[in-house]
Amino acid sequence: MAGMLKAAGALLAAGVAVFAVFFCLGHTQAQTAPEQAAVQQSEGLVQADGGDDVSDGYSLLFPDLNAEAITAISIDTPESSFRFYTDGNGGVSVNGRQADAEIYGTLVDQISGLPVDVSAAFSAGSTKLLLTLTVYTGSERHTARFYEDGGTGEFARVIAGTEGEPEYGQTCGWRVGTLMMTCEGTRIQDERGNEQPTDISPSAAGQP
């Protein structure tokens, strides 16, 4: 039963990601041909990360991130929090419980390959915070905050970099929801909804 639930969780996360991609692409295809031509001419659109339309000014969210060196991930929204730790031997925990290592790998891929379109600076205090993401690789820490784009949900505004040198951008809005669904998919529950404890702790992952 636990195996079936784990498989169902993986399929759910994958299904949401596929739906989100088609939603985002559908929005783009709904533009008229003249509109598409104007956008392509003015922004020089290129294909990146499996087919997303982003301008040629895009970059990865964390361009210097070594995905294989990740020891911990923290993801917080106003409604929920996830803390992931790895033991260096393939084991993963989420909020102090056993996590599905395969789906966690999907989460790492989503984070390390997330494209961000460069944008002008904006005031974080004037828009709602959606998600705060922090990735740890040994002694290094990478942080990004995602904000609403003004209510449309088409894009999410992003602030990464450092406090002294912030980097502003935007990414397709569905990515925030997909990250959260993948986080949920890492949880392993039995038929009663119970999660198994783990011995993987922050200290085991090399975190304070």
Protein Blocks (a to p, Z undefined) as FASTA:
>chain_A
ZZmmmmmmmmmmmmmmmmmmmmmmmmmmmpcfklmmmmmmmnopaceehiiacdfkbccf
blmbcfklpcbdcdddfkbccddddehnopaceehiacdfklmmmmmmmmmmmccddddd
ddfklpccfbdcdddehjaccddddddehonomaccddehjfklccdddddfklmmmmmm
mmmmmpccdfkopacddfbdfklnopZZ
